[in-house]
Amino acid sequence: DVNNNAVWVSHVVSLSPPFHVVYSGNPLVRRLFKEAGYETRSPPMIKRRIYWGTEIRERMLKGKNWQSLVPKAVVEVIKEIKGIERLRELSKTDHVLR
């Protein structure tokens, strides 16, 4: 991660396929992308305490049920990209748990 707001958007763009719209519930992320000329949208937060990324990642790392907390399409993508393996690898060096 880049800890510099001035270059963060360009860093994300360099790592992503082309896109025109940014979805984020984070006001800073929306502001940074809007200032960079991107359309931004804030998705509705539904049951945020249940569908919380930190909780889902913790469950993945602990081998607990996480699939019930995300849509089936997300489960399929996580499996396809070996997301849990990637998360475990990242957790060796990064602080992904709260």
C-alpha positions, 0 to 999 in steps of 0.5 A: 500500500502507498501511504501517500494520498497524492500518488495513491490513485495513480498506484491503484490505477496502475494495478487495475484493469481500465475502469471509469467508475469507483465504488467506495464507502470510504469518503477519502477514497471517493474524494481522491478519485473524484479529484482525479476525474473518476465518477464515484458512487457510494454503495448502500451499506446493508447489514454492515456489521455482518458484511464487514471485510475484516470479519470475513477475512478473519473467518477465512484465515481461521477456517470458519464459515465466511461464504454465508456472508458474501454473495455466491458470485463472490465465493466463486471469484475468491475460489477462482483466484485462490483468494484464501491462499493469497490472504494467508500469504499476505497475513504473514507480513501484513496486519490483516486482522484487527 
